[in-house]
Amino acid sequence: MLLENMVLYEKHHLTEINTPEDPFYYFFDYDERSYTINMEFQHFHQFYEFCILLDQSADHLLEGDIYDLQFLDIVAIKPPVLHKTQYPHGGPKKRLIINFIFPLDAAGLSNDLNSLFTIFDKPIPIYRFTGNYKEQIFSVLNDIFRLTKSGKNGINNLLIHNKFLEFLAKIYLFQEHNTYVVHSSVDNLKNKVYSITSYIHEHYREELSLEFLSRNFYISSYYLSHQFKNITGFTLNNYIQMTRIRNAQQLLLTTDMNVTRISEACGFSSFSQFNRTFRKHCGTSPSKYRSNKGSKAAYFLHTGE
């Protein structure tokens, strides 16, 4: 199916090359998602990701900040940024998720590869192209789609890799022509609540409370408590805890920092509180989560997009 005469799409089409534990890994997932999954908390993973909206509208959360998306907007997500797509009421929305890993230290190419990956480091890593720039980028994605449908192995995977490098290169080369501008579709109350979620993501290491946030954002504590749950699907306290837990998970998976230090670094008042909260949300202790690499939960979260 050719959407808007621009991008190839087939529902439930999925291609995976290798696993996330290999030096090279690709996961292309063409599918639909709907409003019914919006209550899931933001997640992270240890691979890079592109989320490309193939429908008319949705919102995307990056570390508590909300951004509106339109057809063919490209969200570039680096590890371990907390994120999720938030879909509006109505029917399911088409999207393409691309997860990938490959080494950036290839002899003679490391400088160029690291330059390509700066597209993930923008303050707002969302790309919206028009005209010929959009056509060129999605022509490359269509070539990748055709290769994933060809049913070949071996050299076919190499061709996909080469095409994907071309896709990255075009975003990098065309980034000065990015037309994305933040224009939130949410109302003033939602904007205020999402300003608070953004603050939580920036200050989760510090002491946070309903009273403190309501005072600093000029909103009554009762009203904030009620509206925060309505808008995000979480109580304020639960949201703070989940933000701290997600960051603790990332430190457990990617550092050798002492568990007690992680507890302190993530804003918990005591190790016992950290251990109790972690068990509540993750079903295991922080030490076991680390030894099991999170039971790979942090690596396989495709269904949440």
C-alpha positions in Angstrom: 0.0 0.0 0.0 1.3 3.4 -0.9 0.2 6.1 1.6 -0.5 9.6 0.2 1.6 8.6 -2.9 4.7 8.8 -0.7 5.5 5.9 1.6 5.0 2.1 1.3 3.2 0.4 4.2 1.8 -3.0 5.1 0.0 -3.6 8.4 1.8 -6.2 10.6 4.9 -6.2 8.4 7.9 -6.8 10.6 11.6 -7.5 9.9 14.2 -8.2 12.4 17.9 -8.7 11.6 20.0 -10.2 14.5 19.2 -9.5 18.1 19.7 -6.4 20.3 22.7 -8.2 21.9 24.5 -8.4 18.5 26.9 -5.6 17.2 24.5 -5.0 14.3 20.7 -5.1 14.9 17.7 -3.8 12.9 14.0 -4.0 13.7 11.4 -2.6 11.3 7.8 -2.6 12.5 5.0 -1.4 10.3 1.8 -1.5 12.3 -1.0 0.4 14.0 -1.5 1.7 17.5 -4.5 3.3 19.2 -5.6 5.4 22.2 -6.2 2.3 24.3 -2.4 1.9 25.1 -1.9 5.5 26.1 -1.9 4.7 29.8 1.5 2.9 29.6 4.3 4.8 31.2 7.2 6.1 29.2 9.9 3.6 28.5 13.6 3.5 27.4 15.8 1.0 25.6 19.5 0.6 24.8 19.2 0.9 21.1 18.5 3.9 18.8 15.0 4.4 17.5 13.0 6.2 14.8 9.3 6.7 15.3 7.7 7.8 12.1 4.0 8.7 12.1 2.2 7.3 9.0 -1.2 8.9 9.9 -2.6 12.3 10.4 -1.9 13.2 14.0 -0.5 12.0 17.3 1.6 13.3 20.2 5.0 12.2 21.3 6.4 12.4 24.9 10.2 12.8 25.3 11.3 13.0 28.9 7.9 14.5 29.9 7.7 17.1 27.2 4.9 16.7 24.7 5.2 17.3 20.9 2.6 17.2 18.2 3.2 15.0 15.2 1.9 15.1 11.7 2.0 12.6 8.8 5.6 11.5 8.0 7.2 13.3 11.0 10.4 11.5 12.1 11.2 11.3 15.9 14.9 10.4 16.5 15.3 8.8 19.9 18.6 8.0 21.4 19.2 5.6 24.4 18.1 5.9 27.2 15.6 8.7 26.6 12.2 8.1 28.2 9.5 8.3 25.6 6.2 7.1 24.3 3.8 8.0 21.5 0.4 9.2 22.7 -2.5 8.5 20.2 -5.7 10.5 20.0 -9.2 9.0 20.5 -10.6 7.3 17.4 -9.4 4.5 15.2 -5.8 3.1 15.2 -3.0 5.1 13.7 -0.4 3.8 11.3 3.3 4.2 12.3 6.7 2.8 11.5 9.1 2.0 14.3 12.8 1.4 13.5 15.1 0.1 16.2 18.8 -0.3 15.4 22.3 -0.8 16.7 25.6 -0.7 15.0 29.2 0.2 16.1 30.3 3.8 15.6 34.1 3.0 15.9 34.6 1.4 12.4 38.2 2.0 11.3 38.3 5.1 9.0 34.6 5.8 9.4 34.1 6.7 13.0 34.2 10.5 12.5 31.6 10.3 9.8 29.4 7.9 11.7 29.5 10.0 14.8 28.6 13.0 12.7 25.5 11.2 11.4 24.4 10.4 14.9 24.3 14.1 15.9 20.8 14.1 14.5 19.7 12.4 17.7 21.3 15.1 19.9 19.1 18.1 18.9 17.1 19.8 21.7 14.0 18.7 19.8 15.0 15.7 17.7 11.9 15.7 15.4 12.2 16.1 11.7 9.6 17.4 9.3 10.6 17.7 5.6 8.7 19.0 2.6 9.0 18.8 -1.1 12.0 17.1 -2.7 13.8 16.6 0.7 10.8 14.5 1.9 10.6 12.6 -1.4 14.3 11.7 -1.2 14.2 10.5 2.4 11.1 8.4 1.9 12.3 7.0 -1.4 15.1 5.4 0.6 12.7 4.0 3.2 10.6 2.6 0.4 13.8 0.9 -1.0 14.3 -0.7 2.5 10.7 -1.8 2.6 11.1 -3.6 -0.8 14.3 -5.3 0.4 12.5 -6.5 3.6 9.8 -8.0 1.4 12.2 -9.8 -1.0 12.7 -12.8 1.2 16.4 -13.1 0.6 19.2 -13.4 3.2 22.9 -12.7 3.3 23.7 -9.9 0.9 20.1 -8.6 1.3 20.9 -7.7 4.9 23.9 -5.8 3.8 21.9 -3.9 1.2 19.4 -2.9 4.0 22.3 -1.7 6.1 23.7 0.4 3.2 20.3 1.9 2.5 19.8 2.7 6.1 23.1 4.5 6.2 21.8 6.5 3.2 18.6 7.3 5.2 20.6 8.6 8.1 22.9 10.6 5.8 19.9 12.3 4.1 18.4 13.4 7.4 21.9 14.7 8.4 22.4 16.5 5.1 18.9 17.9 5.0 18.6 18.9 8.6 18.9 22.6 7.8 15.6 22.2 5.9 13.8 20.7 8.9 10.5 22.6 9.2 9.3 21.1 12.5 8.0 23.8 14.8 6.5 23.1 18.3 2.8 23.8 18.1 1.1 21.8 20.8 -2.5 20.7 20.1 -3.2 20.4 23.8 -5.1 23.0 25.8 -3.7 25.3 28.5 -4.4 22.9 31.4 -2.7 20.0 29.6 0.2 22.3 28.8 0.6 23.1 32.4 0.4 19.4 33.5 3.0 18.5 30.8 5.2 21.4 32.0 5.1 19.7 35.4 5.9 16.3 34.0 8.9 17.9 32.2 10.0 19.4 35.4 9.8 16.0 37.1 12.0 14.5 34.5 14.6 17.2 34.9 14.5 17.3 38.7 13.6 13.7 39.8 16.9 13.6 41.8 15.5 16.3 44.1 12.8 16.2 46.7 9.4 16.6 45.0 5.9 16.8 46.4 2.4 17.8 45.5 2.7 20.9 47.7 6.0 22.0 46.2 4.9 21.5 42.6 1.5 23.2 43.0 3.2 26.2 44.7 5.8 26.5 41.9 3.3 26.1 39.1 0.6 28.3 40.6 -2.1 25.7 40.8 -4.0 24.4 43.8 -2.8 21.1 45.2 -6.3 19.6 45.0 -6.8 20.7 41.4 -3.4 19.5 40.4 -3.8 16.1 42.0 -7.2 15.6 40.3 -6.2 16.9 36.8 -2.8 15.2 36.8 -4.4 11.8 37.1 -7.0 12.7 34.4 -4.4 13.8 31.9 -1.5 11.4 32.4 -3.3 8.4 33.8 -1.0 8.4 36.9 -1.2 10.0 40.3 1.4 12.6 40.7 3.3 10.5 43.3 3.2 7.4 41.1 4.5 9.5 38.1 7.4 10.7 40.3 8.2 7.2 41.4 8.0 5.8 37.9 10.3 8.4 36.6 12.9 7.7 39.3 12.5 3.9 38.8 13.0 4.2 35.0 16.2 6.1 35.6 17.3 3.7 38.2 16.7 0.8 35.7 18.9 2.6 33.2 21.8 3.0 35.7 21.5 -0.7 36.8 21.7 -1.8 33.2 24.5 0.5 32.0 26.8 1.2 35.0 28.5 -0.6 37.8 27.4 2.0 40.3 26.6 0.6 43.7 22.8 0.0 44.2 22.8 2.3 47.3 24.4 5.1 45.2 21.8 4.6 42.5 19.1 4.9 45.1 20.5 8.2 46.2 21.2 9.4 42.6 17.5 8.8 41.7 16.0 10.8 44.5 14.9 8.1 47.0 15.1 9.2 50.6 16.4 5.8 51.7 17.5 2.5 50.3 14.6 0.7 51.9 12.1 3.0 50.1 14.0 2.4 46.8 14.0 -1.3 47.3 10.3 -1.4 48.2 9.3 0.9 45.3 11.5 -1.0 42.8 9.9 -4.3 43.8 6.5 -2.9 43.5 6.9 -1.7 40.0 9.4 -4.2 38.6 8.5 -7.4 40.5 12.1 -8.0 41.6 14.9 -6.5 43.6 17.3 -4.0 42.0 20.2 -6.4 42.3 18.3 -9.2 40.6 17.1 -6.9 37.9 20.8 -6.0 37.2 22.0 -9.6 37.2 19.2 -10.6 34.9 19.7 -7.5 32.7 16.2 -6.6 33.4 15.1 -9.9 31.9 15.7 -8.0 28.7 12.6 -5.9 29.5 14.5 -2.7 28.7 15.6 -4.1 25.3 12.3 -5.5 24.0 9.6 -2.8 24.3 8.3 -2.6 20.8 4.7 -3.0 21.7 4.7 0.3 23.7 5.1 2.6 20.7 
